[in-house]
Amino acid sequence: MRAEARLNEVVVSVTNSGDGIPPHDLPHVFERFYRVEKSRDRSRGGAGIGLAIVKELVEAGGGRVGVDSNQGLTRFWFSLPPG
């Protein structure tokens, strides 16, 4: 995990390695009930609402969320205005 203070925001990011997220799935990962791995059911992969909740909370605080994934690294981030 990493936190970085910028001029008009604070950015927190979490990066992991693994299979990554296919490019066509990236625009959808913050949608409710969306699962990148379609074969998982709720008992093995969650309900697909966690990132949607994160997005709602961060945006309610005036921030933004995002995800980047390539070459085996995935980085989820959110930013919030200072103070």
N, C-alpha and C positions, 0 to 999 in steps of 0.2 A: 504494500500500500504506500502511496505517496501523496503528500499534500504540498501545494505550491501557492504562495500568495502572489497575486498579480495586481496590477494597478486598480482594476475595478471588480475583482472577483477572487475567490479562493477556489482552486481546482483540486479535487481529490480523485485519485485514480487507483484502480486495482488491475494488475496485469497477471495473467497466468499463461502457461504453455499447455499445449494439447493439440487436438485436432483443428481447432479454430472454428469459426462460424462462416459458412459459405456466403459469398457476396450477395446472393439474391435473398438471403434471410436477414441480413443486417438491418434493412429499413423497418423490419417488423418485430424485432426482439422486445420492444417496449409496449407492444400491443397486448391487450388482455387475452389470455388463453392461448397465446401463440407459443408453440414449441418448435425449436429447431429440429430436434430428434422426434419425428412423427410417430415412431414405434413405441415411445414411452407412454405409459398410462400414468394416472395420478399417483398410484402407489409406488412407482419407480422413477418418477421424474418431476413431481410437483404438478401444480394445477395451471401453471403458466400465467400467474398473476403477480408474482413478486416484483419483476422489473416494471410492470405497469403501475404498481403502488409506489415504487421508488420515483418514477417519473412524475406522478401526481404530487407527491410530497415536495420534491425538489422544485417543480414549477410553481407550486403554491408559495414557496419561499422566494420566488423571483429568480430561480436558477435554471440551469439547462442540464440535460443528460446526453450521453453519447456512447458509442462503442466503435472500436476499430479492431479489425481482425485480419491478419495476414501472416504468412510464413510461420505458422505454428504459435503465434502470440496473439492473445486477445486482451484488449484493454477496455474496461468499462470506466467511465468517468462521470463526475457531476461537478457543476460549479454553482457557487452561491455568491451573492453580493456580500461585501464585507459589512460587518457590524450589526 
